[in-house]
Amino acid sequence: MSARVHKLINQPENILSDMLDGFCAAYGDIARLTDEGLVIRTTPKDPGKVALVIGCGSGHEPAMIGWVGPGLFDVNIAGEIFTAPGPERILQGIKAADRGAGVLVCVSHHAGDLLNAEMALELCELEGLSNVDMVLLYDDISSAPKGREPERRGTAGLFFVWKMLGAFCEGDNDLAAAKALAEKVRDSTRSLAMSLSSCASPVTGQVMFEMPEDEMEIGMGLHGEMGMGRQKALGARETIDLMLPPILEDLPFQAGDEVLVLLNNSGSMTLMELFILYKRVAEKLADAGISVYKSWIGPYATTQEMAGFALSLCRVDDQLKALWDAPANGAYMKQL
């Protein structure tokens, strides 16, 4: 499958500003764009609540602009395509988000994101902003072995952290408690992705990587990072039978567990394919004695038109189920 090289944009140098302008024009009741190019809640969180900030490279929409709003993030600092925003811009986001009870910076674990977030926290110290912390988020079992979880990449399974942490920070909780909750959800989540095709940079038109049409790769990262290796493409049932066991073994998930399930569309998978894949996921989880509390299927963290998906599971208890069911109103996460 070849990547779609021609894309409907204007000048490549304006791709980020054009996208953000269009997004905020479409969802102005939820999010607005500041003069500094930050996507923030149109209606700020009440004073005295912990604020949530995330910075990330663009090109993965609706992540993360679609996750700004009540019950979710207060500020998203959108970087250039596949490029983390710099520390000065993250500092701007922290200042814009602060409601007087501290700011938690959520970092999806990639080298550039982590480095820039750490530098931003150093800038906070220099400016006397003491009630700021960061939490490192990761979920991809293919990127480091069990026992070395902090080395893993952040991928689509962070979906669960974003939702439940956002709900938690609408309550009367402090910064330390918010960080601990984020780590609890992170440590209860495991993900594995697969890809059937590459994508092209919307700026340069260059294909990210080459993929023979009769092959697939298990474990590929959001930016085309190497996974567990390539093999001949399989059918839906066989693909889930290959991917689900290592996810279950890694936590491990066990009979009697209750889980949230995400099938994340990497870009160009059809809903038909995703529902067929989910049928097998549901069968295999039932066979293992694991019950599904809620499931979500669709494009939440994409890589342009890459053909593939990520399968993510999050083990939940009563606290996490209540947070999952709490209201949220983002452009691409709505929970009534």
N, C-alpha and C positions, 0 to 999 in steps of 0.2 A: 504494500500500500504506500503510495507516494504522498508526501506532504503537499498541502496547498500553499504554493509560494506566493501567488498574487493575493493581496488582501485589500479590502476597501478602507483605505485610510486617506489622509491628506498628506501634508509634509511629514516625513518620518520624524523630524526633530520635534514636532508638536504632538506626537502620538499620545503621550501621557496626559498633557493638559487637555487635549481634545476629549479623551476618554473620561477624565474626571469631570469636565464641564458637562458632558452628556449624562453621566451617571447622576450627578447632583440635580440636573434639570429634571430628570425623570423621577427622582425620589426625594424631592425637596422637602417633603413633609417629614422625612426620616433623617436625612443627612444633608449637610451643606459643606461648601468648599471655602476655606479661609483664604486670606490674601497670601499666606505662606504655602498654599497648596495642600493643606491638611484636610482630610475628610473627618468631620466631627458631627456629633449628634445635633440635630436642629434644636431639640429641646434638651438642655443640659440636665445631667443627673442632679438630684437634690444635693445641696451642700452637706458635708459631713459623711459622704460615702466614698469608699475606695474607688479610684478611677483606674480604668484599664486601657492600656496603649499597646498597639502592635505596629511594627514597621516591617515591610517586606517588599521584595521586588514585584513589579507589575507583570502581567502576562499570565496570571493564574486565576483570573476572574471567574466567579464572583469573589473569591478570596482576594483580599480581605475587605475590600470596600463594602461588600454586601453584608458584612457582619458588624457594621456600626449602627447603633440604635439602642433604644431602651431594652434592658435585659441582656445586652451584648457589650461590644466595645464602645468606649467613649471617643477614641481617636484612632484613626489609621493613618500612618505616614507611608504613602505610596512611593516606592523607589522607581527608578527607570526599569525598563524591561529586564527581568531576571537579575536585577541588581539591588542589593540592600540599600536603604537610605543611609546617608552619612550621620555621624553622631550629632552634628549641630541641628539637623532636621529632627532627629529623635528628641533632642532637648526641647525644641519648639513644641513638639507633640506632648511631651510631659507637662510643660507649663500650661498648654491649652486645656489639658485634661483635668488638672488638679482641682478637686472640690474640697480640699482642706483635711482629708483623712488619709492622704498618701496616694501614691501612684505605683501600680504594678506594671512593669514592662514585660510583655509576653514575647519570648524569642523562639521561633521555630528553628531548630538546630541545623544551621548551615554555617560554614566558616565565616562568611561575610556578615551575616546577621548577628552572630555572636560577638564578633570583634567590634562592630559598630555600636552595639548595645552596651558593651562593657565600657567603651570610650565615652558614650553618652552619660553613663552613671558617674564616671570620673568628672565630667563637666558639671554634673549636678552637685558633686561635693565641692568643687571650686566655687560654685555660686551659692553655696549654703543651703541647697535643697536636700535636706537630710532624710525626709520620709519618702524615699523612692527605693524600690527594689526591683529585681528582675527574676523571672522564672524561666528556666531552659526546658523546652518541650520537645519530645521525640517519641516516635512510635514504630518506626520501620524496622522490622526484625531482620531484614536482609542486609542492613548496612553495618551491623556489628553483632557478634555472637552473644548469646545469653551470658550474663555476668558482666558484660561491658555495655549495659544499656545507655549510659550517658554519652557514649560515642555514636549512638544511632541518629539518623536524620529525622527531622520533622516532616511528616507527610499528611495525607488527608485525614487520618485518625484524630488529628488535633481538633477537628470538628467538635468532638465531644467536650474537650476542655473549654473551647470558646463558649459553647452554650451554657454549660453548667457553672463555669466561673462567672460568666456575665450575670446569671441569676443570683449567685451568691453575693456579688458586689452590689446588688440592689438592696441588700439587707444591711443591718447594723453590725457589720463585721469589720475587724481591723485588718491592716496590711499583712501582718504575719499569718492570720487565719486564711486570708485570700490566697497567699502563696502556698500554704499547706494544702488547701483544697485543690488548687491547680495540680500540685504534685500527686495528690491522691488519684485524680482522674487520669493523669498521664500514666501513672504506674499501673492502672487497671486496663490500659488500652494497648492493643497490638494491631499492626497493619502489615499488609503485603500487597504489592502492586504488580501488574503485568502490563506489557505493551505489545501491540501488534504493528505499530508504525511510528514514524518520527513526526516531528512538526517543524515548521519553519519560523525563524525570527520575523516578527512583523515589521521590524526596522530594516534589517539587511536583506531579508528574503532567503537567507541561507538556511539549509536544512540542518537541524541539530545533530542528527546521526543517521546512518544508513541502516535499514532493516529489510532483509529479503522478505518477499511477500509470503513465503511459506513458513516463516519462523515467528517465534514470540520470545520475549525475554521476561523472566520472572524476577521481580525485585527492583525494577528500574526506578530511579528517583524522579522527582518532579522536574529536574533539569536535565534528564537523560543520564544521570549517574549510573554507573555499572551496577547490575544486580547480581543474581545468583548464576546467571548464565543463560545462553540462548539454546533453543531446541525447536524441533518441528512444532508448528502450531497444532493445538488440540481442539476438540469440541468443547462446548460449555461444561458439560458434566465432568469431563476428564480434567479440565482446567481447575474447577473448584476442588475436585478430589486431590489435586496436586498442591493447591495453595492453602486449603483450610487446615489440614493436619499440623503443619509447622506453626501456624498461628495458635492453635489450641494448646500445643505442647509448650509453647514458649512462656506463657504466664505462670503456671498452666491454668487453662479453663477446665472445669470439672463438672461431672454430673451434679445437677442441683443448682448450678449457677444460673443467674438471670443476666442477660446481656442486651446491649444496644448493638445494632448492626448497621453499618454504612457500606453501601456499594457506590463508590464515587466514580463518576464518569470523567475520565481524564481529558475528554474534549470532544471526540467524534463518535463515541459508541452510541448505538440507538437504544431507546428504552426497551424495545423488543428484546435485544440481547441481554440487557441488564435484568429484566424480569425472568428470563430463562435461567440466567446465572443464579438469581436469588432463589428460584425454586430448588436448586440443588443445595444451596447454602442451608435453607430451611430444613430440607430432608436430613442433611448430615448433622445439623445441630440437634434435631429431634432424636436421631439415632444415638447421639452422645449424651442424651439426658439434659441438654442445655436449653432453657426456654428463652424466647425472644420477647423482651419487654416492648421495644419499639424498633422500627427499621426505617431507614431513609435511603432513597435511591435517586441519584441525579448528579448533575455537575456542580460540585461545591468547591473543589480546588483543582483547577484544570491546568493544562500546559498547551494552550492554543488548540490545535486540531489533532493532537496526539490520539491515536486509537488505543484504548486500553482502559483499565479500571483499577481501583484499589479496594480491597476488602478489609474492613476494620471492625473489630469487636471491642466493646468496653463492658467489663463486668460491673454491675450496679448493685447497690444496696438501697435501703429505704431513703437515706439522705440524698443519694445521687438521683434516684427516680423522681423525688420531689423537685429537685433543681432542674431536671430535664423537662418536667411538665410545667415549670413556671413560665409566665408570659415572656415573650420576646418579640421585638418588632424591628427586624433588619430587612433590607431590601430582598435578601435571599435566605433569611431564616425567620419565619413567622410562627409563633407558638401562641395560641389564644388561651 
